[in-house]
Amino acid sequence: MGKKKKIYTTMAATVAAVGIMFVAPLTASAHCDTMDGPVIGDAQRALNENNINYITKWVMPENEAELTYIFNQTVAVRDDSAAAQKLADQYLFENLVRIHRTSEGAAYAGIKPEGTPVEEAVAAADASIATENLNPMEEVIENEKISELEESFNQVLRTQEFDTDDVEAGREYVEAYVTFTHLSEELAGGEEEAHANEEHVSEDTEASEVAHETETKATSATVLPWSLAGLFFITTLIGHFRHPRKKA
């Protein structure tokens, strides 16, 4: 019984390591890193229907191979037991959000639990999409600024209906959604914050080439630890749940 408990502790520690490996201050305040946000919601659908295309749209094309590997390994072991499913699912959630946030230039600081409060502007943006009008935004943005949202909002409405297996169409929607929610946050934060964000975007654009080069050079320092963590996690699950120790 002691050895079995140790194995479960090891698996839990692996998932925890995945969650804290890239802990850093957040640079975006949207709710893509919450358990009840749109990214995790799509991940749950992907697992329930065994269709990775629900989540492929949340990552860039260059990250598809990594996500596919993680998804396939998760599916391979999650049906072995309730404990395996919980750990495997969390492993997918953590990695998916990490990859998505990295593509946005945002730091990854783990997944926040269900019920975590989100920015009022983000909640209003989601409500606007659900009702297909900008009325909810009037509660958080000055009336004279609402018109600045119309173009990005209409793009969301134009792209929100797409076939799940049409990944490119899905990515077009995600881009429109992220653009709309971020603009909503900027306008709700006032002119000074919006201006600061514009400068930040300009700096990010200028540094994008440097960041790309840095990411390439850092592959051996970041991808390898993730690969090792993932390999350890999956092999531990497979070894324990598919080949349990026989009682003496």
Secondary structure, DSSP 8 states (H G I E B T S, - for coil): -HHHHHHHHHHHHHHHHHHHTT----S--SSTTBTTSHHHHHHHHHHHHT-THHHHTTS-GGGHHHHHHHHHHHHHHTTS-HHHHHHHHHHHHHHHHHHHHHHTT------B-TT----HHHHHHHHHHHHTSSGGGGGTS-HHHHGGGHHHHHHHHHHS---TT-HHHHHHHHHHHHHHHHHHHHHHT-HHHHHHHHHHHHHHHHHHHHHHHHHHHTHHHHHHHHHHHHHHHHHHHHHHHHS-----
